[in-house]
Structures are given as C-alpha cells and as structure tokens.
C-alpha cells in the first residue's frame, strides 16, 4: 500500500515513536521553514557538481520546489555534492522551457530570469509575490526561449572586479536574499498553509523510516 493512502496525521502518529522526540522536532522545524513562494529553475546545467550544489543550496535556503528544464542537456548530479539534499525537495522535470513556464503560471508563480545585464537586482524583488528564479547553462546562460517566456529579469549585484559567478553560487546568493526577504515580509519562517504543512511533515517522517507505509499499515487499528 502506498503512503498516500493514509491521512498525514496517522503517518505522523505511527512514525513518531520510532523517530524519537529530537528527530521529530528537527523534521518539524525544517518543514515549518519551507517556502513555496520562492522556487528555483535550472535550465540545461552541464556539470553534475554544479547541479548538485544548486540543489543543495535550494534545500539549505528552505526552498521546496526546484524545476529542472532539460531540453539540451541531461540533468545529472553528483551524489557526493548533494549529500541526499534532493530527497527533501520537490523536483519537477520539464522537457522544455514552455512546459516549465506553463507549470509555474498554473501555480500563480512568476518566472524571473537571471541575466547579468538586468536592471533589477535580486534585492529589489518583491518578496510577497511567489517567484521562481531561473538560472541557465554554465557557458551560454539561459536560452532565448526561457528569457522570452519570463515575466522579468534580475541580476546579482557584484561590487568587485569579478563580474560573473559560478551558477551554483548565483543560486545560493539569490535564494538566500529572496527567501530571507520573504520570511521578513511574512513574519514567519515558512509559508505553507496548515494542511500543506501537515502533509509535508508526514512526508518527511516517512523519508526517515524504511518501509514507512508498512509501518503505518500495521499501526492503524
């Protein structure tokens, strides 16, 4: 039986004793800090280390959703770099930029393209508007297709002589700025509603227990 067949509250109640209070508290705190109003789009990244580092940064900053566009390059990650961070994320894969843009639009999320010459900096973005920040290939950047579909563009301001950053560094810096701005604007660590938060807590509990669905099935009266 699949875990989705059980109410989230039952999953939490069944698995809590196996996890223990300290682990449950950690999982709960991470879930409460997740943001669906800040997402990341990765288009045609070539280097598995960059892809892995980008996912790890997204997870560390508390973003929940990552959208991967693989129209020209197969998305690959380095396990040594991700260190399992991807299992805590919702990673959606899209065949092209148009499919990604449609998925975001359906969720009411604006799409902003990271472009070095953009007039708007990431610090100037409105954190109250659900936003997906898009980052492109290490050599050619974002595709013309994605830029044309984007609702706007932004850049990471740089004050030194260096005028470019590694893509995974750009992801980390940009998400840090926007996620923290959103938390300040909302006055709380995360933006999930109670129902979504309960479901996410149950999912995180299950990821920490082998054969979680079988455990819950045996626990239920």
TANORVEN-V984265 format. One record per run of one state. SS is the DSSP state (@ for helix, = for strand, . for the rest). FROM is the first residue (numbers start at 1). TO is the last residue. If there is no record, write none. Layout:
[[SS/FROM/TO] [SS/FROM/TO]]
This chain:
[[./1/2] [@/3/5] [./6/7] [@/8/19] [./20/20] [@/21/32] [./33/34] [=/35/35] [./36/37] [=/38/43] [./44/47] [@/48/60] [./61/62] [=/63/63] [./64/64] [=/65/69] [./70/78] [@/79/82] [./83/84] [@/85/88] [./89/89] [=/90/94] [./95/96] [@/97/106] [./107/109] [=/110/114] [./115/120] [=/121/121] [@/122/124] [./125/130] [=/131/135] [./136/136] [=/137/137] [./138/140] [=/141/141] [./142/143] [@/144/149] [./150/151] [=/152/155] [./156/166] [@/167/186] [./187/193] [@/194/207] [./208/211] [@/212/219] [./220/221]]
